[in-house]
């Protein structure tokens, strides 16, 4: 069945699959966003216990999805994996470090004789939810602003900047995208917790927080979108694969892919709708339209970077070292085999949804946690 698909079709299919996993990861960063609320909402100790345990039941999903995203990139687009993870290793090491201290924090935050104290582990959770997400946003920003690398005829990577990827955080566009993701994660975290917890005064705080954090996210989002439609992009010649700069390339992509424009607009509306629903009505179910909107918005942004003959990982040092979904992908055979394996994905997703529903079948209460000696 899939063996009859040509290589170009498989490459575009796998860009969709990989970016779908990446978009789901961004939605799941509600865990990281919720962690940052521990230090900014003036929570009582009981409220902190509720928040940490609600997020603690989901943090592994975020980490697993991040690993899956990296694994899918490695399998489908190995040249990107080798270039970014092999060249810009400092930024990826720091990102992974923030996820390591997150895992340690959930495990040891309330252990007896904890010599560091809960405050230190709360600080670790804040670092994971702020610095970690900021750096991920900066790394995604390089899909549009480019990175400092060259490739020789044997695809050997030479990184040309001594900061090894950390220089991405010094681009105002990349930084703005990272800050948008931080505040989006905080917004989603507040929405998720409001839906998951049985604690009236805390839910009121969370409803207000989701609205306030959306207001903080909007300026960075507007800057990113306006810059995208005005900036030069990196166009790929479909005949010989050469890469050239093209004025307003991403605006052209939006206009030439109208479905993608619709995807972006619908996604943004759904995020706003979810927050407004939570803030101005009695409902606490805004996480679901906002979550779907987050996935659609991220997909639209990733599509801008990779489709319509666009270099998704441009090189600022050598334009023709830039990576596209065509020159960075695995072989036809590998992509075909992977596509058959991907047929199992709906089964895995179905299992995750079932487990999620079982865990969230009733709202989390202090009484339940006090009876549970293994709570976080």
N, C-alpha and C positions, 0 to 999 in steps of 0.2 A: 504493500500500500504506500508507505512513505518512500520506498526505494525509487519510485517513479518521479519523485519531486526533484527538480534540478537544484544545484548547489545554492544558487541565489535565493531561491524560495526558502530553503532550509535555514540559510543565514538570517533571513528576515524573521522567520518563525522563531528562531532561538534568541534573537534580540528581544522579541516580545516576551518569551518565557522568562529570560533573565531579568528583564526590567519589571515584569510582574512580581517576581520574588522581591526585587529591590523595593518596589512600591508597597508591598505587604509589610516589609521590614519598617518602612517609614511610619505606617499606621501603628505597628506594634511598639514604636518608641513612646507610646503613651505611658509605658512603664518608666522609661527614663524621665519623661516629663513629670510624672507623678512623684518621682523621687526628689526632684528639685523643689516640689511644693512643701516638703517636710521642713525646709529651712525658711520658707517665705510666707507661710500662712498663719503664723502664730498659733500653732496647734498645741493642744494639751497633750500630756503623755498618753492618755487613752486614745486620743484621736490619731497620734502618731502610730500607735500599735495597730489600729485599724487600717491605716493607709499602707503601712509596710507589709502587713499580711495579705491585703488585697493584691498589691503589686507583686508580692513574693510568689503568689500562685501562678503568675504569668511571665516572670522575668526570663525563664528558660526558653519560652517561645521566641522572644526577641533575639536572644543569643543564637539559638538554633537557626533562625531565619537568616541572620547575618552570615553564619557559617555556610548555609545553603547557597546564599547569594555568591559568596566567594567561590564555592565549589562549582556552581553552574558557570561562572565566568571562566574558571580554569578549564572546564571541559569544553565549553562552546567557543570561547575566545581566548585561547591560551597565550597568544602573543600580547594581549592586553594584560593578562595576569602577570606574565613575566616582566613586562615593561613597568607597570605601576607598582606591583608588590615587590618586584626586584630592584627597582630604581628609587621609588619614593618610599623607601622602607621606614623612615623615621615617623612619618605621619601614621602609617598603618600600625607600627609598633605601639605608638601612643594610644591609638584607638583601642587596640586589643588590651593594652594595660588597663584602660578605664573599665573594660568589661570584666577583667580578672578581679579587680578590687570590688566590683559590684557583686560578683559571686561570693567572695570572701565576706563581704558585709552582711549579706543575707544569712550566711551560715553562722557567723560569730557575733552578730550584733547584740543578742540577748543571752549569750552563753554565760554560765556562772564563772566567776573569777576572770572576767574579761578585762585584762589589764589596760587595754587601750581605751575602754569606755565607749558607750553608745554614740557619744558625740563625734568621735573619730570616724566611726563607720557611717554615720549619717553624712559626714563630710565626703567620704568616699562615694556614697550614692549620689550626692550632689555633683561631684566631679564627673561621674559617669553620665549623668543626665545633661550636663552643660558642656564641659570641655569635649567629651566624647562625641556628642551630637554635633557640636560646632565643627569639629575636625572632619566628621563625615560629610557635612554640608560643604566644607571647603574642598574636599576631595571630589565631590560630585560637580562642583563649580568648574573644575579643570576640564570637564567635558566640553565646556564652552570657551574658556579663557586659554586653555592649552597648558602644557607642561614642558619642562626643560629636559628633553632627551633626544638622542639620535639612535638610529638603527643602521647597522652595516648590511652588507649583502647576505650575511649569515644570520641576520636578526639578532645580533649581539647588541645589548642595550648599553648605551653610555649616557649616564645622567650628568647633566652639565651644570647643576647648581649644588653647592656644598651643603645646603640644608636638607637635601634628599626628601623633598615633598612638603616639608614644613613651610616652604616659601609660598605655598598656595594660600595660607592664612593671611598673607600680607597683600592680597588682592582685595579691594573693597567689594567687588562683585562676589567673590567667593565667600568673603566674610559675611556679607549681607545674606547670602543664601544659607550659610550656616546659622546665623542668628534667627532667620525665619524658621528654620527647622527646630531650633531650640524652643522658640515660643509656640510653634505649632504642637510640639510634643507636650509642652506644659498645658496647652489648651485641651488636647486629647486626653491627657492624664486626668485633668479636672473633670472632664465629661465622663470618662470611664469610672472614676471613683464615685461620682455622684450617682451613677446607675448601679453600682455594686454594693454600696454601703447602706446600712440601716442605722442612721445617726442624724437626726433632724438638723441640729445646729451645724454639724460638719458639712452636710449636703448644701446648706445655704451658702457657706463659705466657698464651696467648690463651684457652685453655680456662678457666683460673682467672679471667681478666679478665671473660669473658662472665658467669660466675656472680656475681662481685662487683658488676659494674655492674647486673645485674638486681636484686640486693639493694638497691642505692642507688636504683633507679627505683621500687621498690614503694611506699615511703612516699608519694611524690608522686602515684603512681597512685591509691592508696587515698584520699588527701585529695581528689583531683579527683572520683573516683566518688562518695564520700560527700557531697561538697558538691553535686554534680549532682542527686542524688536528694532533697536537702533544700531546695535553693534555689528561689526563685520563678522562673518562666519567662515567656515572652511568647507569649500565645495569640492567634490570628487568628480573628476572626469570619468564617466562610466565606460569609456572606450579604453583608455590606457592607464586609468587609476591614479593619475597625477592629481595633486591637491593644490588648490589656489584659494586665496582669500576672496570672498565675495561680499560686497556691501549689502547689509540688511538680509543676510542669508537666512536667519531664523524667522524673520518676518515673511520672507518668501516661502519658507517651509509651512508656516501657518496658513498662508493664503493658498498654497498649492495642495495642502492636505486639510481641506475644510472639516473633515470628520475629527481631526486632531484638535482643531480650534474649538469645535463643539465639546469634545472631551474635556478640554481645559476649562471652558466656561461652566459646564455642568458641574465639574468637580469643585470649583471655587464656590459656586452657589450652594452646593450641598454642605460644604464645611461651614459656611456662614449660617445656613439654615439650622444645622445641628446646634450651634452655639446659641442662636436666637431662641430656638425651641426650649433649650434648657434654662436660659436666663429669664425669659419673659412669660413662661407658662409653668404649670405645675409638673410638666413632664421631666423625666430624668433620662430619657432615651435618645438624647441628642448625639451620643457617641456613634450610633449606627449610621445616620446620614453623613455625619462628619467623617467617620472612618471610610465609608465608601467614597466620599468626595476626595479624601486624601489620596487614596489609591488611584483614582481617575486623574487627578491633577499631576501626580508624580509620573504616571504613565505618559501623559501628554508631554511633559518636560523631557523625559527620556526619549520619546519618539522624535522630538525636535532635534535631539543630539545625534541620533543614529540613522534615521530614515531620510529619504529623498536625496540620496547621494551626498551625504554629509559625513565628514570625519568626526567620529564621536570622541576621539582622544587626540586632539591636534598637538603637534610638536612646535614649540616656539623657536627651537634651535634649528630645525630643518623641516620645512613644510612637508616634504615628501617622505619623511619618516612617520608622518601622522597615521593613526590607525583608523580603519573603517571596519564595518561589519563584514566586508569582503576580504580584506587582506589580513585580518586578525583572527579569523575563524579556524575551526578544526576542518578536517577533510570531509568530503561528502559521506564517506563510509561512517566516520565517527558520529556525525550529526544525525545520520539515519538511524543508527543503533540507539543513540540517546533519545530520539523522538519516540521510538517504541517503548523505551523505559519510562518516558514521561507520561505514557498512558496510565501509569499507576498513580500519578499525582492526584487525580480526583478522589481516589480511594483514601489516600493519606489525608487530604483536606477534609473529607467526610469524617474520618476518625477524629481529627483535631476539633472539628465543630461539635461532634458528639461529646467529647471529653469536656470541652469548654462549657457546653450546656449543663453537663452534670455538675461541674464545679460551681456554676453560677445559678443553679436552680433556685436558690434562695439567697437573699442578701446577707452579707457578712455582718455579724453583731459582736459586741464585746463579750456577751455571755458565751457565745460559741468559742471565742478565742481563750477565755479564761478557763474553759473546760478542756482545752487542747494543750497538753504539755509540750507539744512539738511546734508550737506557733513561733513565728520569727520574732 
